[in-house]
């Protein structure tokens, strides 16, 4: 299905079990990547929907020549960037999503990051005392 990911997810994609992005986020700067991910977050069901991001995650220590040259290429040609796992994690968590795991392989530059929209924190309602004043339960 064709879709402009700078707009809200279509109604047919709301509440999906999984949203999969392959080599998408590295094409965009943090602001645009946040817009793309924010629209997906808004369509997700807490505790049910998963976001799977399959992208290059460059290592913090001793990145390969390929990783660093592609990073420069992405910045110059597209305004995007390759990110470390921590950079992508920060982008995800800033949107209120929770990272559930990251899977990678030494034989591939790409990894998959799984995130979900957690349930909102539960706050127990205050009980009403005999005098009508609120008492924490």
C-alpha positions as CSV (number, residue, x, y, z in Angstrom):
1,X,0.0,0.0,0.0
2,X,1.4,3.4,-1.0
3,X,1.6,5.8,1.9
4,X,3.3,9.2,2.7
5,X,4.9,8.5,6.1
6,X,4.9,12.2,6.9
7,X,1.2,11.9,7.3
8,X,-0.9,9.9,9.8
9,X,-1.1,6.2,9.2
10,X,-4.2,5.3,7.2
11,X,-7.1,3.8,9.1
12,X,-6.4,0.4,7.6
13,X,-3.0,0.4,9.3
14,X,-4.1,1.5,12.7
15,X,-3.6,-1.1,15.5
16,X,-1.5,-3.4,13.4
17,X,0.5,-6.1,15.1
18,X,3.8,-5.0,13.6
19,X,5.2,-2.0,11.7
20,X,8.4,-2.8,9.8
21,X,10.8,-0.2,8.5
22,X,13.8,-1.3,6.4
23,X,16.5,1.2,5.6
24,X,14.1,4.1,6.1
25,X,15.2,6.0,9.3
26,X,18.8,6.4,8.2
27,X,17.6,8.5,5.2
28,X,16.3,11.3,7.5
29,X,17.6,13.7,10.1
30,X,16.4,13.4,13.7
31,X,13.5,15.8,13.2
32,X,12.0,14.0,10.1
33,X,12.8,10.6,11.5
34,X,10.9,11.6,14.7
35,X,7.9,12.7,12.5
36,X,7.8,9.3,10.7
37,X,8.1,7.4,14.0
38,X,5.6,9.6,15.7
39,X,2.9,8.8,13.1
40,X,3.6,5.1,13.6
41,X,3.5,5.5,17.4
42,X,0.1,7.2,17.2
43,X,-1.3,4.2,15.3
44,X,0.1,1.6,17.7
45,X,-1.9,-0.2,20.4
46,X,-0.1,-0.2,23.8
47,X,1.3,-3.6,24.7
48,X,0.2,-5.2,21.4
49,X,1.8,-3.4,18.4
50,X,5.5,-3.7,17.7
51,X,7.8,-1.4,15.7
52,X,10.7,-3.2,14.0
53,X,13.4,-1.0,12.6
54,X,15.9,-2.8,10.3
55,X,18.7,-0.4,9.7
56,X,22.4,0.1,9.9
57,X,23.6,0.7,13.5
58,X,27.2,1.7,13.5
59,X,29.4,0.6,16.4
60,X,30.6,3.2,18.8
61,X,34.1,1.8,18.8
62,X,36.1,1.0,15.7
63,X,33.4,1.5,13.1
64,X,34.3,0.1,9.7
65,X,35.4,2.3,6.8
66,X,32.1,1.3,5.1
67,X,30.1,2.5,8.1
68,X,31.8,5.9,8.3
69,X,31.8,6.5,4.5
70,X,28.1,5.6,4.2
71,X,27.4,8.0,7.1
72,X,29.1,10.9,5.3
73,X,27.3,9.9,2.1
74,X,23.9,9.9,3.9
75,X,24.6,13.3,5.4
76,X,25.8,14.9,2.1
77,X,23.3,13.3,-0.4
78,X,20.1,13.0,1.7
79,X,20.5,14.9,4.9
80,X,20.2,11.6,6.8
81,X,22.7,9.7,8.9
82,X,23.7,6.4,10.1
83,X,23.2,6.0,13.9
84,X,24.6,4.1,16.7
85,X,22.3,1.8,18.7
86,X,22.2,4.4,21.4
87,X,21.4,7.3,19.0
88,X,18.4,5.3,17.6
89,X,17.4,4.2,21.1
90,X,17.3,7.8,22.2
91,X,15.2,8.8,19.2
92,X,12.7,6.0,20.0
93,X,12.5,6.6,23.7
94,X,12.1,10.4,23.2
95,X,8.8,9.5,21.5
96,X,7.5,7.5,24.5
97,X,8.3,4.1,23.0
98,X,10.1,1.4,24.9
99,X,12.9,-0.6,23.2
100,X,12.4,-4.3,23.8
101,X,15.5,-5.7,22.1
102,X,18.1,-5.3,19.4
103,X,19.3,-8.2,17.2
104,X,22.3,-8.1,14.9
105,X,24.9,-10.3,13.4
106,X,28.7,-9.9,12.9
107,X,28.2,-10.8,9.2
108,X,25.8,-7.8,8.5
109,X,26.0,-4.1,9.1
110,X,22.2,-4.0,9.8
111,X,20.4,-4.8,13.0
112,X,16.8,-4.9,14.0
113,X,15.5,-2.8,16.9
114,X,12.1,-3.8,18.4
115,X,10.1,-1.2,20.2
116,X,6.6,-1.0,21.7
117,X,4.2,1.6,23.1
118,X,4.0,0.7,26.8
119,X,0.7,0.8,28.7
120,X,0.2,4.1,30.5
121,X,1.2,4.0,34.1
122,X,-1.6,2.9,36.4
123,X,-2.5,5.1,39.3
124,X,-4.8,3.6,41.9
125,X,-7.9,5.7,42.6
126,X,-8.1,7.4,45.9
127,X,-10.5,5.8,48.4
128,X,-13.0,8.0,50.1
129,X,-12.9,8.0,53.9
130,X,-15.9,8.1,56.2
131,X,-15.5,11.9,56.6
132,X,-15.5,12.3,52.8
133,X,-11.8,13.1,52.6
134,X,-9.7,11.2,50.1
135,X,-7.6,8.4,51.5
136,X,-4.9,6.6,49.5
137,X,-5.8,3.0,49.0
